[in-house]
Structures are given as C-alpha cells and as structure tokens.
Amino acid sequence: MLSRPIKISAITAAIFVAICILRGVLPSPHDERPAPDIRQSVKIAFIGDVMAHTPQISRAHRDNGYDFNDSFKYVAPILERADIVIANLETTLSDSEPYTGYPRFRSPVGIADALKNAGTDAVVLANNHSLDYGTNGVMRTIRHLDERNIAHTGVFADSTDYRANNPLFIERKGMRIALLNYTYGTNGISAGDGIIVNRIDTTAIRDDIRRAARADCIIAFMHWGEEYSRKNGDAQRRLAAFMRANGVPVIIGSHPHVVQPCECSDSSVTFYSLGNFISNQRWRYSDGGIIAEVEIVKHIDDISFSSAGIPVWVRLPDYAAIPRSIGDTLEMDAVQRSAYRRFMADIDEILVP
C-alpha cells in the first residue's frame, strides 16, 4: 500500500523553522556571533648564560662524578610550564679532566645532565668561548649533547651538521619554530677541520632567514654587545631592526653577563641580554639574570606574542638560580639578603621603564 505524500503549508513550515531557531537547533539568519578563534599557542623559556667557573666545578664534585642539579632546583616550576626550554651554553663539555674555568672553559658533562634534567630542549653554542678547546672541544660538546638528546645550533661539526641544524627546527603543539644563533667572535681562535661557527654577518643571516621561512616563527639568539654594559648599544639596535625587518620577530641576546633592556610588544620581542643564569661572577649586576618567557600565539591569519622577564639571582654556595617567588621566602644571612635585594631592584630598574 503506497503512502500519500504529506503536504506542509508555507505557514506550517515557517512555524517549524522558528521553533527550531528558538530551541537552538538551527542558526538564526541574524546570528552575528563571531566564528571561534582557532589558534595554537607555544610557550618558550629562554635561559641566559650557563657557565662553569672553577669554584662551581669544585662545588659540583661528587665521589661518582659532578652534579650541577642544585643550580636548577628552584626554577623547575618555571621551566616545567614551558613547552620549549632553550639555553645559552657558554662552555665546552668533556667527560674527562682537566676541567677549567675562565679564560678557557671546559666543563664536566654533568652540566649537560643538569640541563637535561631541568627540561632543556635545545642549547645555542655560538659564543666567544665556542672554540676554547679547538676542534676536539667542539666535537666532544656536540657528542655529549647528542647522547642526551639535547638539540643544538650555532656551532657545527661539519657541513652535514650545518645543513641539518641551521636553522634548527623545533615542532611543538602543531607549530614549527626555527632557531638561529650567531656570535660576534670566538676570542680570536679560528675554526679548523670543517668546524663551522655562525658569525654575525647580515648577508649570511638573510640567507638563513630565507631557509627558515617555512617555520611559523623565527627566533634569533645573538651573542653580541659590550660585556658588563647595562645599555644595549647602537650596533645591537641596528642589527635587531634589520632582523625584524627581514622576518625575525623574536630576538634573544647574550654575552654582556648583565641584563639589558627589552623591547616587547604583541608583534615582536627583543631581550637584548638575559645576563648570567649560573656563574661565579659576584659583582653587582652580574650575580644573576632573567629567564625570558615568550608565548607565541598563532591565530588563523596572524601571529602575536606575550612575554615576561623573570629575575633569577645566583645564591652561593650551591649556585642555585633563585626566582623572586622563592627568594622572598628563603632564609638568608644579612649579606646575601642585601645582595639579593639589590639585584632585584636593579632588574626592576632595567625591565620596568
């Protein structure tokens, strides 16, 4: 038996649609609510100069090796909330003595273990101490980092390493980051036997930026500026402007061993110098640094940034990097408390205009 088609009048259909709209089953033709903001977000923590002077090495010595984990114990919560952690490693690495501090740095591999334990994903190697122990120093450093699955860029064992890690691409949460790294020099020591060190050269930087163009965001970590100067120099500002104009919105600086100003907005981030993360330098301004937190947010058709500089002061005798959230609550003797407060006040003067 065939069923008869049901006839619905125009009025009945209109009433049915209206009911559906009121119940939220169908969208209203006048609904002007914006489409959801589909976006990706990655937070990066940048660590300043990781150094190992002779007193630090002595302090880290244990019967079974060298342990530098104390330096990171108070900043662990800060690093854990980052998707990517990047550090400036300003020393070479070795698994055998002799270990030396300034002026030629050769550190126990325990410092790489501590970086790994703290969640470090990558280190930059291009700095004025990159070639302190020549070709062997570079090769040992790269081998020990590779064994610990810590990515690296800026200094390369050979042309194959250079092609693979310059730029260094890091992917997190669906976003691709390209990391570049350059130094002003290597204390007059020349690279040999195929070793490549990225020097600050605008032609080379422009070429590297082109190779990094497939990334969602390009970051440049620069070893530049005048040591112990709290002011960013004209050459730094010109180079930063050049890189921003050529597509590098995030620029992080090292080498001065003190914190320098930042220029941060929702369209670009420049920290001219992060200062010392861990070292034995104790004079004013050099006894600490900042962790730069940068959040990269990729929207449907653009990218934006938010950033913060977190001061960390280095306490002796354990060489622990102490953020303000911890330092304000720790017991210290009068001398340490005075140095801590002075450091934090100096940082506020630099970072808060």
Salt bridges, closest charged atoms under 4 A:
ASP31 OD2 - ARG33 NH2 2.53
ASP37 OD2 - HIS299 ND1 3.27
ASP49 OD2 - HIS257 ND1 2.97
ASP70 OD1 - LYS73 NZ 3.84
ASP83 OD2 - LYS173 NZ 3.52
GLU90 OE2 - HIS223 NE2 3.39
ASP113 OD1 - ARG148 NE 2.55
ASP121 OD1 - ARG172 NH2 2.88
ASP132 OD2 - HIS129 ND1 2.84
ASP146 OD1 - HIS152 NE2 2.75
GLU147 OE2 - ARG143 NH1 3.39
GLU147 OE1 - HIS144 ND1 3.55
GLU147 OE1 - ARG148 NH1 3.56
GLU171 OE2 - ARG176 NH2 2.63
ASP207 OD1 - ARG210 NH1 2.72
ASP208 OD1 - ARG211 NH2 2.17
ASP216 OD1 - LYS298 NZ 2.69
GLU227 OE2 - HIS257 NE2 3.48
ASP234 OD1 - ARG237 NH2 2.22
GLU263 OE1 - ARG244 NH2 3.65
GLU293 OE2 - ARG81 NE 2.63
ASP318 OD2 - LYS73 NZ 3.34
ASP318 OD2 - ARG315 NH2 2.54
ASP346 OD1 - ARG284 NH2 2.94
ASP348 OD2 - ARG324 NH2 3.01
GLU349 OE1 - ARG230 NH1 3.18
